[in-house]
């Protein structure tokens, strides 16, 4: 019985260099991937700084530095200076405060707002402007996204919470309900507020 001779793979110097380059490239790719992971995670956190599932407190947070109005509803509007619709939200809030017996806070989150945006906010009637660079108030009110709006009655009970740009109509109807006691249109959030007001 004959034994087959062992075969050896012949590797040329050029092939050795190519394999070494491939190993080096793989190692570099792994290192770059590990370095990029924190950057990507940080970017995602900045894009979605607070979970959308976070619920606003049912009552005015006692640890907040903001003082609610004890004779009228108080609205708190959170604004990020980089928001494309920040100025438009302030215009809508201006009309809402002028047309209703309402106290309001404009809370700028994070970066310092531009001079024009800050001046616009400070011109709003019966409104207090707050620069929340450390996001302390955002944490107290557990806001879920930029442009969040919260409406509390004079007893400090939450009656409305939503993104102001997307739910301005509901916010307006909730204010009217608190001031008159009667809903003016069949909006879902107004119906929820009405049920809460009757409790």
C-alpha positions as CSV (number, residue, x, y, z in Angstrom):
1,X,0.0,0.0,0.0
2,X,1.5,3.3,-1.1
3,X,1.2,6.5,0.8
4,X,0.4,9.6,-1.2
5,X,3.1,12.2,-0.9
6,X,2.2,15.3,1.2
7,X,1.6,18.4,-0.8
8,X,2.8,21.8,0.5
9,X,1.4,25.1,-0.6
10,X,4.0,27.3,-2.0
11,X,3.6,30.9,-0.9
12,X,5.6,33.5,-2.8
13,X,6.9,36.7,-1.1
14,X,4.4,38.7,-3.1
15,X,1.5,36.6,-1.7
16,X,2.9,37.0,1.8
17,X,2.9,40.8,1.5
18,X,-0.6,40.8,0.1
19,X,-1.9,38.6,3.0
20,X,-0.2,40.9,5.4
21,X,-1.8,44.0,3.8
22,X,-5.2,42.3,4.0
23,X,-4.7,41.5,7.7
24,X,-3.7,45.0,8.3
25,X,-6.7,46.4,6.5
26,X,-9.0,44.2,8.5
27,X,-7.5,45.3,11.7
28,X,-7.8,49.0,10.7
29,X,-11.4,48.5,9.7
30,X,-12.2,46.9,13.0
31,X,-10.5,49.7,14.9
32,X,-12.3,52.4,12.9
33,X,-15.6,50.6,13.5
34,X,-15.0,50.6,17.3
35,X,-14.1,54.3,17.2
36,X,-17.2,55.2,15.2
37,X,-19.6,53.3,17.5
38,X,-19.6,56.0,20.2
39,X,-19.9,58.7,17.6
40,X,-22.9,57.1,16.0
41,X,-24.5,56.4,19.4
42,X,-23.9,60.1,20.4
43,X,-25.4,61.3,17.2
44,X,-28.5,59.1,17.7
45,X,-28.9,60.4,21.2
46,X,-28.6,64.0,20.0
47,X,-31.3,63.3,17.3
48,X,-33.6,61.7,19.9
49,X,-32.5,63.1,23.2
50,X,-35.5,61.9,25.1
51,X,-37.5,58.8,24.6
52,X,-40.9,59.4,22.9
53,X,-42.5,57.1,25.4
54,X,-41.8,59.4,28.3
55,X,-45.0,60.7,29.9
56,X,-45.4,64.2,31.2
57,X,-46.1,64.5,35.0
58,X,-49.8,64.6,35.8
59,X,-49.2,67.6,38.1
60,X,-46.9,70.6,38.1
61,X,-43.5,69.3,39.2
62,X,-42.6,70.6,42.6
63,X,-38.9,70.5,42.0
64,X,-39.2,72.9,39.0
65,X,-37.8,76.4,39.3
66,X,-40.8,77.7,37.3
67,X,-43.7,79.0,39.3
68,X,-47.2,78.3,37.9
69,X,-50.0,80.8,37.9
70,X,-52.5,80.2,40.8
71,X,-55.3,82.2,39.2
72,X,-55.2,81.1,35.6
73,X,-54.0,78.2,33.4
74,X,-50.2,78.1,32.8
75,X,-48.7,76.9,29.5
76,X,-45.1,75.8,29.2
77,X,-43.6,75.7,25.7
78,X,-40.2,74.1,25.2
79,X,-38.2,75.4,22.2
80,X,-34.9,74.3,20.8
81,X,-33.2,77.3,19.1
82,X,-32.3,75.2,16.1
83,X,-36.0,74.3,15.4
84,X,-37.0,75.4,11.9
85,X,-40.5,76.3,13.2
86,X,-39.4,78.0,16.5
87,X,-40.3,81.5,15.4
88,X,-43.7,80.3,14.1
89,X,-44.4,78.6,17.4
90,X,-43.7,81.8,19.2
91,X,-46.1,83.7,16.9
92,X,-48.8,81.2,17.6
93,X,-48.2,81.4,21.3
94,X,-48.4,85.2,21.1
95,X,-51.9,85.0,19.6
96,X,-52.9,82.4,22.2
97,X,-51.8,84.5,25.1
98,X,-53.3,87.7,23.8
99,X,-56.7,86.2,23.1
100,X,-57.0,84.2,26.4
101,X,-56.4,84.8,30.1
102,X,-53.3,82.6,30.2
103,X,-49.8,82.7,31.7
104,X,-47.0,81.2,29.7
105,X,-43.3,80.1,29.9
106,X,-41.0,79.8,26.9
107,X,-38.2,77.5,27.8
108,X,-35.2,77.5,25.4
109,X,-33.4,74.2,25.7
110,X,-29.7,73.6,25.2
111,X,-27.9,76.3,23.2
112,X,-28.3,80.0,23.6
113,X,-31.0,81.2,21.2
114,X,-30.3,83.8,18.6
115,X,-30.7,87.5,19.5
116,X,-33.7,87.8,17.2
117,X,-35.5,84.7,18.6
118,X,-34.8,85.7,22.2
119,X,-36.1,89.2,21.5
120,X,-39.2,87.8,19.9
121,X,-39.9,85.6,22.9
122,X,-39.4,88.4,25.4
123,X,-42.0,90.5,23.6
124,X,-44.7,88.0,24.3
125,X,-47.3,89.3,26.8
126,X,-47.7,87.6,30.2
127,X,-44.8,85.2,29.2
128,X,-41.6,84.4,31.1
129,X,-38.5,83.4,29.1
130,X,-36.1,80.8,30.5
131,X,-32.8,79.6,29.2
132,X,-32.5,76.0,30.2
133,X,-28.9,75.2,29.1
134,X,-28.6,72.2,31.4
135,X,-32.0,70.8,30.4
136,X,-33.1,70.8,34.0
137,X,-36.6,71.9,33.4
138,X,-36.9,69.6,30.4
139,X,-36.2,66.7,32.8
140,X,-38.6,68.0,35.4
141,X,-41.4,68.2,32.9
142,X,-40.3,65.0,31.2
143,X,-40.6,66.4,27.7
144,X,-40.4,64.0,24.8
145,X,-39.3,66.2,21.9
146,X,-38.4,69.7,20.9
147,X,-41.5,71.9,20.7
148,X,-43.4,70.1,23.5
149,X,-46.2,72.1,25.0
150,X,-47.8,71.5,28.4
151,X,-50.9,73.1,29.8
152,X,-51.8,73.1,33.5
153,X,-54.9,74.4,35.2
154,X,-54.7,76.8,38.1
155,X,-54.6,73.9,40.5
156,X,-51.4,72.5,38.8
157,X,-53.1,69.6,37.0
158,X,-52.0,68.7,33.5
159,X,-54.7,69.1,30.9
160,X,-52.8,68.9,27.7
161,X,-49.4,67.6,26.4
162,X,-48.3,67.5,22.8
163,X,-45.9,68.8,20.2
164,X,-47.1,72.4,19.7
165,X,-46.4,72.5,15.9
166,X,-48.4,69.4,15.3
167,X,-51.2,70.0,17.8
168,X,-51.8,73.7,18.0
169,X,-55.5,73.3,17.4
170,X,-55.8,70.9,20.3
171,X,-53.8,73.1,22.5
172,X,-56.0,76.1,21.7
173,X,-59.1,74.1,22.3
174,X,-57.8,72.9,25.6
175,X,-57.1,76.5,26.7
176,X,-60.6,77.5,25.8
177,X,-62.0,74.5,27.7
178,X,-60.2,75.4,30.8
179,X,-61.3,79.1,30.6
180,X,-65.0,78.4,29.6
181,X,-65.7,74.9,30.8
182,X,-67.1,74.0,27.4
183,X,-65.3,72.3,24.5
184,X,-65.7,74.1,21.2
185,X,-64.8,71.2,18.9
186,X,-64.8,67.4,19.1
187,X,-61.0,67.0,19.5
188,X,-59.7,63.9,21.2
189,X,-57.4,65.6,23.6
190,X,-60.2,68.1,24.5
191,X,-62.5,65.2,25.4
192,X,-59.8,63.8,27.6
193,X,-59.4,67.2,29.2
194,X,-63.1,67.5,29.7
195,X,-63.2,64.1,31.5
196,X,-60.3,65.2,33.7
197,X,-62.0,68.6,34.5
198,X,-65.1,66.8,35.7
199,X,-63.2,64.6,38.2
